[in-house]
Amino acid sequence: MRIATSQLFDRPLSLMSRLTVQADAAQTSIATGKKYTAPSENAGAYLQLQGLRRATAEGKAYAANVGLAGSLLKQTDSVLGHAETQLQRVQELTTQAATGTLTDANRLAISKELDSIRDELFAIANTKDMRGQPLFGGASGDTAYAKAADGTIAFAGAGEPSPIPIGDGDQVQATIPGGPVFGDMFAMIGNLSSALKAGGDVSPATDAALTSVQARLETVGSARASAGARAARLELDGDRLSELATDREATRVTIEDTDIASAVTELQKTLTVLQATQASFTKLTALSLFDYLR
């Protein structure tokens, strides 16, 4: 069997070319920390990575929404707690006003404090959230409650607050409309204050106020409990999203990132074979026709 001289050169040249490409790819992989630099190198892996990147972007958006919703619910609970404290004071003042031993001056002092509490509750009802929107405003409007020229206070919002998406097909109501929470709270305090200023028999006003303030306290308490339950649920959702993000990252690392230790070992092997092939080829090309004939 005759072997052409060209074959003696072509085979080692082809091998050295392949080994050089492999060494360059390994060095690039080590330098960049990535297994692939172009989709053509592994189309299946790149499709998987695109899916992971989309899921990661969505997961980050949902996690941010969970954080936002949690902060809003925390603020809601805190503000309602302040309102609860004010209502408890109204309850105490109403109980004092119901006693028959108070003078008109005493009742006037109580009415002034009630007016102050009413103003404070009005400010509470118009609290802005971290986005600059009314915390208790409903679906629209820059103000939750408005005060008319005659001093009456009424809900100015409309509809339910827009829910915040926290997952595929999953959402949470992060705020509470003020109407169901505050109800006739302002009218009740205003009526009681007016009755105390007018003097005379205030028992009908104090009786009505005691019933109403107890109902408002229960409503506010229920709203706080609801906010707390949703906040607890969001903590679970946050944990779930975090676990999914960790799993996605682990999958991405397996598909995309270079195992540096293994890559260095393979590079060393490739370079060793390449150097040996180059040395053999150098000896081969140094042979003359005389060397073949000897």
ZIBELHU-V885088 format. One record per helix or strand of 3 or more residues. SS is the DSSP state (A for helix, B for strand). FROM is the first residue (numbers start at 1). TO is the last residue. Records with the same first field share a line. If there is no record, write none. Layout:
SS=FROM-TO + FROM-TO
This chain:
A=5-32 + 39-41 + 43-97 + 104-125 + 178-182 + 185-198 + 203-256 + 260-286 + 289-293
B=145-147 + 153-155 + 164-167 + 170-172
